[in-house]
């Protein structure tokens, strides 16, 4: 059943299904509550699942001002507080992963566990070349046309507002302030990076992020792309349910691969910084896009 909740003047559309402790699902670029249709069968058997339309998406109107990951994260925080849900198990997919990560950093009191699904890179080097190409022409136009019909069918702002929202999103990707490795290292909640093996995030980067977090995990779904929840929903749903459990993971013979990935990334970043001319590239890597 769909409903609206007021979040600081923004009327956010959401749907809820199931009973139990709350799970909040945050879609990606151009997504809506319908993005999670393959998760509607299994997850609600164990949890009360909240799916929402972010500002400027689906049935939620645009808001004044630019888009930033921070104001998207603040919207989700307001949503959780308005419905008195927190702390929640939080899943962000694609661009929603970048939102979920900011929320976990900014409001850890509202998040008990966080999943970065096919997104949440810390710098441009964490993205594949194909993913970076979606921010510039002709990839930008191709991506916009994939979700324009969904926007035009549902948006309360009308079809003519689509170019405004598309420009806001693209500017957010270009100008975003990155989450740092130090912030990942300070996360107090368990973190799961979940993605396909042919996805937008370099697998080595995902491993490094997971290895940097105090309680980080990595799951790569074989034979899938940027839409693994649709391509292999049964496997993705089981991985989510496994992570959602409160019991600690059984690591009987750990040999350090995630920590090694994190160390290698740290050393590579230090070497790059040392080789950079003084004053050059001050904004390098500052616009991560987890589409």
RAKA-V983165 format. One record per pair of residues at least 24 apart in sequence whose ideal C-beta (glycine too) atoms are under 10 Angstrom apart, sorted by the first residue. I is the first residue (numbers start at 1). J is the second residue. Records with the same first field share a line. If there is no record, write none. Layout:
I->J ; J
This chain:
2->33 ; 51 ; 53 ; 59
3->83
4->53 ; 59 ; 60
5->50 ; 52 ; 78 ; 79 ; 82 ; 83
6->78 ; 79 ; 82
7->52 ; 55 ; 60 ; 63 ; 74 ; 75 ; 76 ; 77 ; 78 ; 79 ; 80 ; 81 ; 82 ; 83
8->63 ; 71 ; 74 ; 75 ; 77 ; 78 ; 82
9->63 ; 64 ; 78
10->54 ; 55 ; 56 ; 60 ; 61 ; 62 ; 63 ; 64 ; 71 ; 74 ; 75 ; 78 ; 79
11->55 ; 59 ; 60 ; 61 ; 63 ; 156
12->52 ; 53 ; 54 ; 55 ; 57 ; 58 ; 59 ; 60 ; 61 ; 75 ; 76 ; 78 ; 79 ; 82
13->51 ; 52 ; 53 ; 54 ; 57 ; 58 ; 59 ; 60 ; 61 ; 154 ; 156
14->50 ; 51 ; 52 ; 53 ; 58 ; 59 ; 60 ; 79 ; 83
15->40 ; 49 ; 50 ; 51 ; 52 ; 53 ; 59
16->44 ; 48 ; 49 ; 50 ; 51 ; 52 ; 83 ; 85
17->41 ; 43 ; 44 ; 45 ; 47 ; 48 ; 49 ; 50 ; 51
18->42 ; 43 ; 44 ; 45 ; 46 ; 47 ; 48 ; 49 ; 50
19->44 ; 45 ; 46 ; 47 ; 48 ; 49
20->44 ; 45 ; 46 ; 47 ; 48 ; 49 ; 244
21->46 ; 47 ; 48 ; 85 ; 87 ; 88 ; 89 ; 112 ; 244 ; 246
22->47 ; 48 ; 49 ; 50 ; 80 ; 83 ; 84 ; 85 ; 86 ; 87 ; 88 ; 89 ; 90 ; 112
23->47 ; 48 ; 49 ; 50 ; 51 ; 85 ; 88 ; 89 ; 90 ; 91 ; 112 ; 113 ; 115 ; 240 ; 241 ; 244
24->48 ; 49 ; 50 ; 51 ; 52 ; 76 ; 79 ; 80 ; 83 ; 85 ; 86 ; 88 ; 89 ; 90 ; 91 ; 92 ; 100 ; 103 ; 110 ; 111
25->49 ; 50 ; 51 ; 52 ; 89 ; 90 ; 91 ; 92 ; 93 ; 96 ; 100 ; 115 ; 117 ; 229 ; 240
26->50 ; 51 ; 52 ; 53 ; 54 ; 72 ; 73 ; 75 ; 76 ; 79 ; 90 ; 91 ; 92 ; 93 ; 94 ; 95 ; 96 ; 97 ; 98 ; 99 ; 100 ; 103 ; 115 ; 117
27->51 ; 52 ; 53 ; 54 ; 57 ; 58 ; 91 ; 92 ; 93 ; 94 ; 95 ; 96 ; 99
28->54 ; 57 ; 92 ; 93 ; 94 ; 95 ; 96 ; 97 ; 98 ; 99 ; 117 ; 118 ; 119 ; 147 ; 200 ; 226 ; 227 ; 290 ; 291
29->54 ; 57 ; 93 ; 94 ; 95 ; 96 ; 119 ; 134 ; 143 ; 144 ; 146 ; 147 ; 166 ; 169 ; 170 ; 172 ; 173 ; 289 ; 290 ; 291
30->56 ; 57 ; 58 ; 94 ; 95 ; 143 ; 144 ; 146 ; 147 ; 148 ; 149 ; 150 ; 151 ; 165 ; 166 ; 169 ; 291
31->57 ; 58 ; 93 ; 94 ; 95 ; 96 ; 147 ; 150
32->57 ; 58 ; 59 ; 60 ; 147 ; 150 ; 151 ; 153 ; 154 ; 155
33->57 ; 58 ; 59 ; 60 ; 154
34->58 ; 150 ; 154
35->93 ; 94 ; 96 ; 150 ; 227 ; 229 ; 230
36->91 ; 93 ; 229 ; 230 ; 233
37->229 ; 230 ; 233
38->227 ; 228 ; 229 ; 230 ; 231 ; 232 ; 233 ; 234 ; 236 ; 237
39->91 ; 93 ; 229 ; 230 ; 233 ; 236 ; 237 ; 240
40->233 ; 237
41->233 ; 234 ; 237
42->233 ; 234 ; 236 ; 237 ; 238 ; 240 ; 241
43->89 ; 91 ; 237 ; 240 ; 241 ; 244
45->237 ; 241
46->237 ; 240 ; 241 ; 244 ; 245
47->88 ; 89 ; 240 ; 241 ; 244
48->85 ; 88
49->89 ; 91
50->79 ; 80 ; 83 ; 85 ; 88
51->91
52->76 ; 79 ; 80 ; 96
53->154 ; 155
54->79 ; 95 ; 96 ; 99
55->165 ; 168
56->151 ; 155 ; 157 ; 161 ; 162 ; 164 ; 165 ; 166 ; 168 ; 169
57->95 ; 96 ; 147 ; 150 ; 151 ; 154 ; 155 ; 165 ; 169
58->150 ; 151 ; 153 ; 154 ; 155 ; 156
59->154 ; 155 ; 156
60->154 ; 155 ; 156 ; 157
61->155 ; 156 ; 157 ; 158 ; 161
62->155 ; 156 ; 157 ; 161 ; 164 ; 165 ; 168
63->168
65->168
66->167 ; 168 ; 171 ; 172 ; 175
67->95 ; 165 ; 167 ; 168 ; 169 ; 170 ; 171 ; 172 ; 173 ; 175 ; 176
68->99 ; 102 ; 168 ; 171 ; 172 ; 175 ; 176 ; 177
69->95 ; 98 ; 99 ; 100 ; 101 ; 102 ; 103 ; 106 ; 172 ; 173 ; 176 ; 177 ; 178 ; 179 ; 288 ; 290
70->99 ; 102 ; 103 ; 105 ; 106 ; 172 ; 176 ; 177
71->99 ; 102 ; 172
72->96 ; 98 ; 99 ; 100 ; 102 ; 103 ; 172
73->98 ; 99 ; 100 ; 101 ; 102 ; 103 ; 104 ; 105 ; 106 ; 107 ; 110
74->99 ; 102 ; 103 ; 106 ; 107
75->99 ; 103
76->100 ; 102 ; 103 ; 106 ; 107 ; 110 ; 111
77->102 ; 103 ; 106 ; 107 ; 109 ; 110 ; 111
79->110
80->107 ; 109 ; 110 ; 111
81->107 ; 110
85->110
86->110 ; 111 ; 112
87->111 ; 112 ; 113 ; 189
88->112 ; 113 ; 114
89->113 ; 114 ; 115 ; 189 ; 190 ; 240 ; 243 ; 244
90->114 ; 115 ; 116 ; 189
91->115 ; 116 ; 117 ; 192 ; 194 ; 229 ; 240 ; 243 ; 244
92->116 ; 117 ; 118 ; 119 ; 120 ; 290
93->117 ; 118 ; 119 ; 120 ; 194 ; 226 ; 227 ; 228 ; 229 ; 290 ; 291
94->118 ; 119 ; 120 ; 131 ; 195 ; 199 ; 200 ; 201 ; 226 ; 227 ; 289 ; 290 ; 291
95->119 ; 120 ; 169 ; 172 ; 173 ; 289 ; 290 ; 291
96->120 ; 290 ; 291
97->121 ; 193 ; 194 ; 195 ; 200 ; 201 ; 290 ; 291
98->122 ; 172 ; 173 ; 176 ; 178 ; 179 ; 288 ; 289 ; 290 ; 291
99->290
100->191 ; 290
101->179 ; 183 ; 184 ; 187 ; 191 ; 209 ; 288 ; 290
102->176 ; 177 ; 179 ; 183
104->179 ; 183 ; 184 ; 187 ; 188 ; 189 ; 191 ; 213
105->179 ; 180 ; 183 ; 184 ; 186 ; 187
106->183
108->186 ; 187 ; 188 ; 189
109->188 ; 189
110->189
111->187 ; 188 ; 189 ; 190 ; 191
112->188 ; 189 ; 190 ; 244 ; 246
113->189 ; 190 ; 191 ; 192 ; 215 ; 217 ; 240 ; 243 ; 244 ; 245 ; 246
114->187 ; 189 ; 190 ; 191 ; 192 ; 193 ; 213 ; 243
115->190 ; 191 ; 192 ; 193 ; 194 ; 217 ; 219 ; 239 ; 240 ; 243 ; 244
116->191 ; 192 ; 193 ; 194 ; 195 ; 201 ; 206 ; 209 ; 210 ; 216 ; 290
117->192 ; 193 ; 194 ; 195 ; 196 ; 199 ; 219 ; 221 ; 226 ; 227 ; 228 ; 229 ; 236 ; 239 ; 240 ; 290
118->193 ; 194 ; 195 ; 196 ; 199 ; 200 ; 201 ; 206 ; 221 ; 224 ; 225 ; 226 ; 227 ; 228 ; 229 ; 290 ; 291
119->193 ; 194 ; 195 ; 199 ; 200 ; 201 ; 206 ; 226 ; 288 ; 289 ; 290 ; 291
120->179 ; 184 ; 191 ; 193 ; 195 ; 201 ; 205 ; 206 ; 209 ; 288 ; 290
121->178 ; 179 ; 193 ; 200 ; 201 ; 202 ; 205 ; 206 ; 209 ; 285 ; 288 ; 289 ; 290 ; 291
122->178 ; 179 ; 180 ; 181 ; 183 ; 184 ; 205 ; 208 ; 209 ; 212 ; 265 ; 269 ; 285 ; 288 ; 290
123->178 ; 179 ; 180 ; 181 ; 205 ; 265 ; 269 ; 272 ; 284 ; 285 ; 286 ; 287 ; 288
124->178 ; 284 ; 285 ; 286 ; 287 ; 288 ; 289
125->202 ; 204 ; 205 ; 265 ; 268 ; 269 ; 272 ; 284 ; 285 ; 288
126->178 ; 200 ; 201 ; 202 ; 204 ; 205 ; 206 ; 208 ; 209 ; 265 ; 285 ; 288 ; 289 ; 290
127->199 ; 200 ; 201 ; 202 ; 205 ; 288 ; 289 ; 290 ; 291
128->198 ; 199 ; 200 ; 201 ; 202 ; 203 ; 205 ; 226
129->202
130->198 ; 199 ; 200 ; 226
131->199 ; 200 ; 201 ; 202 ; 226 ; 289 ; 290 ; 291
132->173 ; 200 ; 287 ; 289 ; 291
134->170 ; 173 ; 200 ; 289 ; 291
135->169 ; 170 ; 173 ; 174 ; 287 ; 289 ; 291
136->170 ; 174
140->166 ; 169 ; 170 ; 173
141->166
143->169 ; 170 ; 291
144->169 ; 170
169->289 ; 291
170->289
171->287
172->287 ; 289
173->287 ; 288 ; 289 ; 290 ; 291
174->283 ; 286 ; 287 ; 289
175->283 ; 286 ; 287
176->286 ; 287 ; 288 ; 289 ; 290
177->286 ; 287 ; 288
178->285 ; 286 ; 287 ; 288
179->209 ; 288
180->212
181->208 ; 209 ; 212 ; 213 ; 262 ; 265 ; 266 ; 269
182->212
183->212 ; 213
184->208 ; 209 ; 210 ; 211 ; 212 ; 213 ; 214 ; 216 ; 262
185->212 ; 213 ; 214 ; 216 ; 262
186->212 ; 213 ; 214
187->212 ; 213 ; 214 ; 215 ; 216
188->213 ; 214 ; 215
189->213 ; 214 ; 215
190->214 ; 215 ; 216 ; 217 ; 243 ; 244 ; 246 ; 248 ; 249
191->215 ; 216 ; 217 ; 218 ; 243
192->216 ; 217 ; 218 ; 219 ; 239 ; 240 ; 242 ; 243 ; 244
193->217 ; 218 ; 219 ; 220 ; 258
194->218 ; 219 ; 220 ; 221 ; 228 ; 229 ; 236 ; 239 ; 240 ; 243
195->219 ; 220 ; 221 ; 224 ; 225 ; 226 ; 228
196->220 ; 221 ; 222 ; 223 ; 224 ; 225 ; 226 ; 227 ; 228 ; 229 ; 231 ; 232 ; 236
197->221 ; 222 ; 223 ; 224 ; 225 ; 228
198->222 ; 223 ; 224 ; 225 ; 226 ; 228
199->224 ; 225 ; 226 ; 227 ; 228
200->225 ; 226 ; 289 ; 290 ; 291
201->226 ; 290 ; 291
203->261
204->261 ; 264 ; 265 ; 268
205->261 ; 265
206->258 ; 261
207->257 ; 258 ; 259 ; 260 ; 261 ; 262 ; 264 ; 265
208->258 ; 259 ; 260 ; 261 ; 262 ; 263 ; 264 ; 265 ; 266 ; 268 ; 269
209->258 ; 261 ; 262 ; 265
210->257 ; 258 ; 259 ; 261 ; 262
211->256 ; 257 ; 258 ; 259 ; 260 ; 261 ; 262 ; 263 ; 264 ; 265 ; 266
212->258 ; 259 ; 261 ; 262 ; 263 ; 265 ; 266
213->258 ; 262
215->248 ; 249
216->258 ; 259 ; 262
217->242 ; 243 ; 249 ; 258
218->257 ; 258 ; 261
219->243
226->291
